[in-house]
Amino acid sequence: MTTRPTITLISFGFLHGPPPEADRVEDVRDRLRDPAAARDILNLDGLHPRVQNVVINTPGARELIDNLVDYAMLPAGPRRIAVGCAGGKHRAAGLIEILGHRLRERGRQVDIEHRHVHLPRVLK
């Protein structure tokens, strides 16, 4: 039995520099509303379940996650998927956490790298 290679999922912020090298890079800045507009999650990040709940309930987010899961499960699937938003703190980090959880449920080995989740918000 051949084991599939570990897939690396990366969240990042476009305002902090160029996207990381990946088989697929998703730019969600114009696709998904910024959840940081919700004042109650402003000081949280995408690692927090409340932020993940807001992100996944943003119009278009569930379809994006489903598409990324399907892509990651292809027989010759990707080794690296990156998701970026403006600062990498809310949307990108939340989506990567949700995607990682979904892929692990399907038996994939997953490494997660959050490049900018620890940085202060870039948009005021």
C-alpha positions as CSV (number, residue, x, y, z in Angstrom):
1,M,0.0,0.0,0.0
2,T,1.4,3.4,-1.0
3,T,1.0,6.2,1.4
4,R,0.2,9.6,0.1
5,P,2.7,12.3,0.8
6,T,2.0,14.9,3.5
7,I,0.2,17.9,2.2
8,T,1.3,21.3,3.4
9,L,-1.3,24.0,3.9
10,I,-0.1,27.6,4.1
11,S,-1.9,30.8,5.2
12,F,-0.4,34.1,4.4
13,G,-1.1,37.8,3.8
14,F,-0.5,39.4,0.4
15,L,0.3,42.7,2.2
16,H,3.3,41.1,3.8
17,G,5.0,40.0,0.5
18,P,4.7,37.6,-2.4
19,P,2.7,34.4,-2.1
20,P,4.6,31.3,-1.1
21,E,5.5,28.6,-3.6
22,A,2.6,26.2,-3.9
23,D,0.8,24.0,-6.3
24,R,-2.2,26.2,-5.9
25,V,-2.5,29.7,-4.5
26,E,-6.0,31.0,-3.6
27,D,-6.4,34.8,-3.2
28,V,-9.6,35.3,-1.2
29,R,-9.3,39.1,-0.8
30,D,-12.0,39.8,-3.4
31,R,-13.8,36.5,-3.0
32,L,-14.7,36.5,0.7
33,R,-15.9,39.4,2.8
34,D,-13.3,40.3,5.5
35,P,-14.7,38.9,8.8
36,A,-12.6,41.3,10.8
37,A,-15.4,43.8,10.1
38,A,-17.3,41.9,12.9
39,R,-16.1,43.8,16.0
40,D,-16.4,40.8,18.3
41,I,-13.7,38.9,16.4
42,L,-11.4,41.8,15.6
43,N,-8.8,40.9,18.1
44,L,-8.9,37.2,17.5
45,D,-7.3,35.3,14.6
46,G,-8.2,32.4,12.3
47,L,-7.0,29.8,14.8
48,H,-9.9,30.7,17.1
49,P,-13.1,28.6,16.5
50,R,-15.3,31.8,16.6
51,V,-13.3,33.3,13.7
52,Q,-13.5,29.9,11.8
53,N,-17.3,29.9,12.3
54,V,-17.6,33.4,10.8
55,V,-15.3,32.5,7.9
56,I,-17.0,29.3,6.9
57,N,-20.4,31.1,7.0
58,T,-19.2,33.8,4.7
59,P,-20.9,33.5,1.3
60,G,-18.6,31.4,-1.0
61,A,-16.4,29.9,1.7
62,R,-18.0,26.5,1.9
63,E,-17.8,26.1,-1.9
64,L,-14.2,27.1,-1.8
65,I,-13.4,24.6,0.9
66,D,-15.2,21.8,-0.9
67,N,-13.3,22.6,-4.1
68,L,-9.9,22.6,-2.2
69,V,-10.8,19.3,-0.5
70,D,-11.6,17.7,-3.9
71,Y,-8.4,19.1,-5.4
72,A,-6.3,17.9,-2.5
73,M,-7.7,14.4,-2.8
74,L,-6.9,13.9,-6.4
75,P,-4.7,10.8,-7.0
76,A,-1.7,12.9,-8.1
77,G,-2.8,15.6,-5.7
78,P,-0.8,18.7,-4.7
79,R,1.9,18.8,-2.1
80,R,1.3,22.5,-1.1
81,I,-1.8,24.7,-1.1
82,A,-1.7,28.3,0.0
83,V,-4.5,30.6,0.8
84,G,-3.9,34.3,1.2
85,C,-6.0,37.3,2.2
86,A,-4.9,40.9,3.0
87,G,-3.0,40.3,6.2
88,G,-3.2,36.5,6.7
89,K,-4.8,36.8,10.1
90,H,-8.5,36.0,9.7
91,R,-9.8,34.6,6.4
92,A,-6.6,32.8,5.2
93,A,-5.8,31.3,8.6
94,G,-9.4,30.2,9.3
95,L,-9.8,28.6,5.9
96,I,-6.5,26.7,6.2
97,E,-7.5,25.4,9.7
98,I,-10.9,24.3,8.3
99,L,-9.3,22.7,5.2
100,G,-6.7,20.9,7.4
101,H,-9.5,19.5,9.6
102,R,-11.5,18.3,6.6
103,L,-8.5,16.6,5.0
104,R,-7.4,14.9,8.2
105,E,-11.0,13.5,8.4
106,R,-10.4,12.0,5.0
107,G,-7.1,10.4,6.1
108,R,-4.6,12.8,4.7
109,Q,-1.4,13.7,6.6
110,V,-1.4,17.5,6.9
111,D,1.2,20.1,8.0
112,I,-0.1,23.6,8.5
113,E,2.0,26.8,8.3
114,H,0.6,30.1,9.2
115,R,3.0,32.7,8.0
116,H,1.4,35.9,9.2
117,V,-1.4,35.0,11.7
118,H,0.7,36.3,14.6
119,L,1.2,39.8,13.1
120,P,-1.0,42.8,13.9
121,R,-3.9,43.6,11.6
122,V,-2.8,45.5,8.5
123,L,-6.1,47.1,7.7
124,K,-7.8,49.5,10.1
